[in-house]
Amino acid sequence: MGGGVRGLAFTAGVALLLAGCGGGGGGGGGSAPGNARPVVAAIADQTVAVGESQSVQVQVSDGNAGDRHTVRATSSDASVAAVSLLGATLTIRALGVGTVTVTVTATDSSGAANAASASVTFTVTVEAKGWTAGVFEDAAMFKNLCATPRGGTDANGVPFPDMRGATLDENNWLRSWSNDTYLWYDEIEDRDPACCDTPDYFQLLKTFARTPSGAPKDRFHFTEDTESRLARVRSGVTAGYGARFAVLVGRPPRDVRVAYTEPGTPATAASVGLARGARIIEVDGESVEDGDADALNAGLFPRALGEEHEFTVRDLGADATRTVSMTSASITTSPVQHVGALETDTGKVGYLLFNSHIGPAEKGLKDGVDELARAGVTDMVLDLRYNGGGYLAIASQLAYMIAGPDARGRVFSELQFNDKHGQSNPVTGDRLVPSYFRDATTGWFDEPGGVPLPYLGLSRVFVLSGPGTCSASEAVINGLRGIDVEVVLMGATTCGKPYGFYPQDNCGTTYNTVQFRGVNAKGFGDYADGFTPANAPGAASTKISGCAVADDFGHMFGDPAEGRLAAALRYRVDGVCPAPASAGLPLFAERVEDRVGDSSAAALGETIAGTPAWEGR
């Protein structure tokens, strides 16, 4: 839609200084005798860079030397270039890459028979701004300028904000946004945004330093399709089979197992019946041990709905293999599974498998902890081995339900941004204040807000861990340790992610770049190499009490004989760790989402403006 402005009346030509009575006058249609039409001088085409302004002088001549004139100007697309007038000065503001036509007219002031000029048009070409190393424009100048703008509306019926732009605009936005909000912004090498396409450019906008263990300092830099991300975090819906595959060995000879399944999904249908521990032998006829990695990944991790793939599997305890077919579908995650009280000689021990800090987990955790509290458990085993994170508010609620009223009013986590933002949150603008343990429902998810949460009131909790224990799950561990609740770790080193961020949509892609670190009530948050059981090898990780125990795919969740759970039950009695595993399964397996042949899949993490912080895998 075009935009138009009208300038202040001014005196044309030499009459600017010699204003007279004016000519003509007269009424009726058309110009009165003697009232000449004003003439607007031609204006040359203009070229302006996005974010900049340019002024041109409008020259109007008139046969009636004393006439004064009102000038009007319109832009054919004010989202690309907006125009304004002050007297004879026309200012062009370049807002987005593209080309517009500006139309200028002048009308004289000769009584009731005012005469209008013929229209004068010129072209304004708006180009992406050039690059100067170390100089950063406001990211807002490039926001929503898209090489391929989206049309229509989002799921809430709100029109997409996309405007016509170019890849360079998208890269310029990423560059300025990263420089402002990235936690380690001063470790980014400033590169020309015209160097490459947007996905490749984003991967350059991070630190390449390493932690004390030699791992990349930033392993959490990633993008997602915006629509898919929103579906995942709001409802737990993803595309797949409902089986989570554990890639224990990603390179030949490979080993892929079923870590767990979701109820009511293709994986658990009667004709398929996959369960924890099943070993994947072939995918679409391709050997898992030494077959083509791309073909295996295509079958194990389908990218779209409706993909049908064939699997040869060997079930737990079976000698023979069988072949099943599964078609990818929309999968709704059940984040809380296998809740129960285990009878032991020294009292009841609660067990709870928790796989994701997504919205539906609020009700599942509340109901699960209530069940354990009513059962009278005196200890708890919290299974987080595959929990890659999610909403920090849910992590805070879970930690409160473990600790009970002693945690009320105490700091669970505090966010620290880069040194440009020591007092306020750079995304929300809010003043930085600590986050306290939450003792009630939030009202942000499926449950009404303000409902008091049940609690166990424990001074100790056993956490079953693995390399997939990440972010919000680690925040539970760190938050409880901050108020001196003992956390005993049974399993393997956690992923090491004391960081989070606000996902930012631009042009249909959600960008996630580390923006803050979380610290507990004692100010501790330095666990970039993860939490690790005290008897595990290596000195770089943060050691806490507990035992290194291999993941046990030979038993189901909640089975007292399952390796990590059995170790926790024994340790609570005598404080003794089991002998190191020698069964051939790796203790420090790759994270279960890792693709075959790729052990460097990015761990995810984010924060959601206006809702609780998100720290996800």
N, C-alpha and C positions, 0 to 999 in steps of 0.2 A: 504494500500500500504506500502510495506516495505521501510526502509531507510538504507543507507549504508554509512560508512565513512572509510577513509584510514588513518592509522597512519603514523607518521614520521618513516623513516628507522632507525632501531636500531640494535645493535650487539647482537647476541643470546648467551645465556649461558656465560661461562667464557670468550668467545671471546670478550665480551663487553669491556674488558680491554686489550685484546690482539689481536686487529684487525690485520689481515695479508693481504696477497695478494689476498686471495680467491682461491677457487679451481675451477677446470674445466675451463670453457671458451668456446671454441668451438661453432659452430653454428649448423644449421640443426634442424630437428624435434627432440623433446624429449630432455632429459637431456644428456649433454656431459659426456663422461666417467669420472668418478671420482667426478661428481657433485651430492652429496646426496640430497634427498628431505628433506626440513625442516619438523619438527614435532611440532605441537602445543599441549601443555599439556592440559589434560582435565580440564575443568572449572566447578566448582560445581554450581548447581542451586542456584538462588538468590531470596530473598524476599525483596521488597522495599515498603515503604509507599508512597502514592500519595503526590507529591510535594517535595519529598526528592531525593537525589542523592546517588549513591553508586559506589565505584571504585573497580576493580579487576585487578590484574596484569596478563598480558598475557606472558606465558613462552614459548619460542621457542628454540628447540635444533636442531643442525645441525651437520652432520658428517664432514662438512668443517668448521673448527673452525674459519676461518677468514670471513666467509660470513656475510653480513648485510642483514636485512630483512625488508620488508614492510608488515605491518599487516592491514588487512581489517576486518570490522565488520558490520553486517547488522541486523536490527530488523524486525521481521515479521509484526509488526504494530507499527509504530513510534508514533501514537496517544496515545498509551498506555505506551510505554517505548522507548525513543530515546537513541541512543548510540553515543559516540564520543571517539576518541583516541588521546592521546598525548604520542608518543613513545610507551612504553609497558603498559601504564595505560589506561584501558578501563573504561569509566565513563557511568553509566546508570542513566538516568533522568526519574523518574516515573511521568507520566502525567495523567494517568487514570486507573481506576480499571480494571484488566483483566490479561491475561497471554499471553506472547509472547515467541517466540524462537529467540535467538541471535546466529548467525553463525559467526565464526571467521576463517580466513585463513591467511597464511603467504606465501610470495613469496621471494625467495632469489635474490641476485644481482650478480649472477655468469655470467657475460657477456650476450651474446645473448641467452644462453641456460638456462635462469632462470627456477628454479624448484619451483612448488607450493606444499604446504602441503595439506594433506587431511583436509576436513572441520571438525571443532569441534563445536558442538552445545550445548547450555545449555538453561534452562528455567528461565525466569524472571516472578515472580508473583508479581503483583502490588496490594496492599491492601489499603483500605481506612485508612486514618490516625487516630490514636487514639485521645482521647479527654483529654485535660488538662484544668481545670476550669481557666478562666481568660486569657488564651493564645489563640490568634486569628491569624490564617493564613490569607494571602491575599485571598479575596473571588474569585479572578480570578483563583486560583489554582483548584477550584471545579466547575467553571462555565461550563455549558453544559455537565457535566458528568451525564448521565441519566440512571435510572433503566430500562426505556423502551425508547430508543432513537427513535425519529421520522425519517422516511425515506422520500425521495422526496424533494419537494421544497415548498416554501411559495407562497402566491398569486402573488408575483412579480417575481416568477421564481428563487428565490435565494435558494440554498440548505440549509436545516436546519443545524445548527451548532452542533447538538447533537452528542455526542460520548458515547461509551459504559461505563457505570458506575454502581453505586448502589444507593439505597435509602440513605445510609449514606453520599455519596457525595452530594446529593441534600440538605440534612439537614446541612451539613457543610457549603455549600454555603450560605444557608439562615442565619445561625448563624453569619458568618463573615460579610455578607452584612448588616444585621441588626445592628450589633455592630458598623459598620462604618457610616451608613446613618440615622438610626432611630432617630427621634427628641429627644426622651427620652431614648437613648441607655443605660444610666446609671441606669435606672429603670427596665431593663430586668434581670430576674434571670437566670444566666448562667446554662444551663442544658446539660447533656450528649446528643449529637445528635443521639446516638444509642438508645435512650429511646423509640422511637415511630415512626409511619409512618410520612411521610412528611406533610400531611394536619394538623395532630394533633400537630406536632412540631412547625409549623408556628404559630399556635394559642397561643403558649407559649411565643413567641418572641415579647412581648409587655408589656407595663406598665399595672398594675392592680389597679393603684391609682384612686381616684374619684374626681370629680369637687366639688365646694362648695355646689351645689344642691344635691350631693350624686350620681350623674350619673357617669358611667364609664368615666374616662378621655380619653381613646381611644376607641371609638365606630366605628372606621373607618378602621379596619384591616380585609382585605378580599382577596380572590383569585377569578380569573375568568379563564375560558378556553380562551387561547390566541386568537384562531381563532374567537370565538364569540365576544370577546371584540373589536377586530379590526373592525369587521363588524358593531358593534353598534356605536362606536365613529366616524367612518369615514362617515357613510351613514345614521345612524339612524335606521338601520334595526335590528329588534329583532324578536323572535318567540312569537306568541301569537294570540289574536283575534282582537286586535285593540281597546279593551276596557280596561280602567284603573280602577281597582276595589279599592274602598276605604273600608278598613276593619275598620269600626268605633268602633266596639266592637269585640275583638278577642276571647273572651271566652264566654261560654254560659251564657245568651241568646245572641247570636252573631247578628251583624248587618253589612251587606255588601251591599254597594251601587255602582253604576256606577259613577265614578268621571267625566270622559269624554271619548270620543271616537275619533278615527282617521278616517278621510274620506277614502272611498274606501277600507275598510277592512271587514272581516267576520262580525264584530259587527254591521256594518252599512249597510250590504246587505239588500235588500228589504224584504227578508224572515225573517230577524232578527230584525233590526231596534232598536237596543239599543240606549239609550240616557242618558244624565246626570240625576241623580236622581232615576233611576230605581233600585228597591230593589231586590236582589237575594234571592229567597225563598228556592230553592233546587238546588243541583248540582248532576246530575246522580242519582236522587231519594233520595239523602241524605239531610236531613234537615240542613239548614245553622245554625239555632238557636242552635241546640244541637246535630248535627250529628258528625260522625267520622271526626276528623280534617285532617287526612292524605288523605281521599277520597275527601274532599272538596278542599284541596290544590292541589291535582292532577288535578282536573277539572278547578279550577280558574287560576292556574299558570302552564300551560303545559310546559314540559321540552323539547319536541321535536315537529317537524313539523308533520302535518297530524293526530294529535290526535283529535278524535271527542268526544264531551261531550254535555250532555243535561242539559239545565237550565230552571228552573221555575222562572219567574220574575213577578214583579208587577210594571208596568210603573208609572211614575210620574203622580199623579192625577187620576189613575185608581182604581176601586174597585176590579176588578177581576184579576186573574193571567193568564199568558199564558206560553206555553212551546216552547222553541226554541232550535235548535241544532247549534253548531259552531264547525268548524274544524280549529285547529291552523295552522297558515301560517306565512310566513315572513312578518313582519309589518314594514313599513317605517313611521317613526314619522314625523308629520308636527308640528314643534316646535312653530310656530307663528300662532295663530288662533284668530278669533274674534277681528279684528281691526276696530275701528270706532270712530266717534265724536258724543258725546251726547249733545244735545241742552238743556241748562238750563237757568234759568232767569238771571244768573250772568255770562254768557258766555259759550263757547264751552269747553267741557272736553273730552280729548282723553282717550280711553280705549284700552288696548292691553293685550291679554292673551298670555303669553310666558311660555312654558312648558319645554324647555330643551336647554342648551347652546351647542348644537352639531353643526357640520360644516354647515349644510344647514340653520341654523338660521341666518347666516350673511346676506344673501339676504332677508330673510323674515323680519328681523328687519329693514334693510335699507328701504325696500319698505313700511313697515308699518309706520315708523316714517315719511317718506316722505309724505305719505297720510295724516297723522295727521297735519304735518306742513302746507301742502297746504290747509287744512280745517281751519287753523287759531285757533287751540286750545290754550287756555290760562292756562290750568291745565292738568295734566295727572294722570290717574289711571293705574298703572302697576300691572297686576295680576300674581304674582309669587307663588301662594299658592301650586302648585304641581311641581314647578321647582327645581329639586334636584341638579342642577349644570351642569358643563361641562367645556368648554374652557374659561380660564380667559381672553383671547384676546377678545372674544365676549362680556364678561361682561364689559370689558373696553370700547369697542365700544358703547355698549348700554348706559353706564353711560355718555359717551361723547355726544351721541345724545340727552340725556335728558338735560345736563347742557349747551352744546354749547361751543362757542369759549373761554369762561372764564376758561374752563378746559384744554385748549390746553397748552402743555408744563408743566403740573403739575403732581405730583405723584398720580397714581391710587393705586398702591400696591407695597409693597417691601417684598421680601422673606427673612426669617431668618431661617437658618439651625442650627444644633446642634453646640456645642462649639468646635468641631473639624474642623469646616468649616465656620469660621467667615469671610473669605475674598473671597472665591470662591465656586461655585456650585459643590458639590461633584460628581454629575452625569455628567454634561456637561463639567466641568472644567472652565467654564466662570467666569469672575470676577463678583461678586455680585453688581448689579446696580439696581436702582428702575425701575419699569415699569410705563410708563406714559399713560395718557388717549390717546386712539387711535382715530384719527380723519379721518382715511381712511381705505379702505378695505386692507386686509393683503396679499392676493394672496395665502393663505394657503388652502382655501376652494373652493367653486364653483365660486366665483367672481374673476375677475382680480384684481391685487393689485394696490394700489395707488389711488383708486377712492375716492374722498372726500365724507364723510358721511353727510346726512342731519341732522338737529338738531332742537330742540324746544327752547333751551335757557331758561330753567326754573330754578327758584331758589327754587322750592319745587316740590316734587313728592309724590303721595300717592301709597303705596305698599300694596297689598292684600297678606297676609302671612298665613302660617300654619306650622305645624311640618314637612311638606315636602319641605319647603323653605330652601335650604341648599347650602353651599359651594360657588360656583360662584354666586349664587343669593344673598347670604349674602355679598359677595365681592362687588356687586353693591351697596348695602346699605352702607357698610362701606366706600367704595371709595368715594361716593358722600358726606357722612358726613365729610370725611377728607378735603373737600374743601368748607365746609359750605353750601352745598345744603341741605335744610331741607327734611328729610325723615319722612313721617307720616305713621305709621304702622297700618293697619286695619286687624284684624284677630287674630291669635294665635302666640305664641312664635315660632320662627324659630328653626331649628334643632341644631344650635350651632356647626359650623364646620369652624373655621378659619385656617384650615390645608389643605395640599395637598401633592402630592407625584408623583414620576415618576414610572409608572408601569414597572415592570421588568419581562420579559419573561425568564423562565428557563424550558427547557424540556416540553414545550407545555402548561405550566401553567403561568399565569401572576400574580405576587405577588404585593400587594399594601400595603405599610407600611408608616405611617406618617413620612415625612421627613422635612417639613418646615411649618412655620406659616406665614400668610400674615398680614401685618400691613398697615394702610393707611398713608396719608401724614402727619398726626399728630402723627404717631407712635403707633396708637391704633389697637389692634387685639385680645384683651382679651374678647372674647364672646363665650367661650366654652359652656355656658349654653344658648346661643341664644340671639337674640334681641326680646324684648317683648314690647307690647303696654304699655303705662304709667299707665293705670288704671287696668292692670292685676295683680292678686295676685302673691306673691312670690318675694323674694328679690335677688335671686342668678343671675337671668338673667340681661342683659344690657337693662335698660329701655330707650325707646325713645318715642317721642310724638305719640299719636294715641289711638286707642280704641280696647279693646278685643271684638271680634265679632265671634259668632259661624259660622262654615261653613254652607251654606244654600243649601241643595240639593233639595229645592222646587222650585228653579228658574234656568233658563239657564244663561250661561255666557253672560255678556254684558247687561243683563236686569237691568234697573235702580232700580227695586224692589228687586233684589238679595241682601241678607243681608249685605255682606261686601262692595259691591259697593254702596249700598244705604247709608251705614254709612259714606263712604268716601265723597259722594256728599253732605251729610248734614254737615259733619264736616268742609268742606271747606267754608261753609257759616257762621256757627255760633260757630264752635269749640266745639260742644257738642257731647258727646258720647251717643249711645243708651243705654237703660237699659240692664243689663246682660240678656243673653238668658235663657229662661226657657222652651224651646220646647222639651227637653229630649235628643237632640243630643249632644254628648260630645264636648266641646269647644276644648279640646286638644286631638283630635282623634289620633290614631296610624297612622304612615305614610302609605300612600296608597299601598306601595309595600309589607308591612308586611304580612306574611302568617298568616292564621287563627291559633289562639292559640299561636302566637309567636310575642311578642311586642319588641323583641330585635334584629331585623334584622339589619345587619351591614349597616351603611351609607357608601356610596362609595366616593372615591375621588382620583384623580391622576393628574399627570403632564406628559406631553409627550416631551421627549427629541427632540430638533430640531424644535419643534412647540410650540405654546403657552401653558402655564401651564394649567392643567386641574384640576378643583375642582368639583367633581361630587358626587352625593348621593351614 
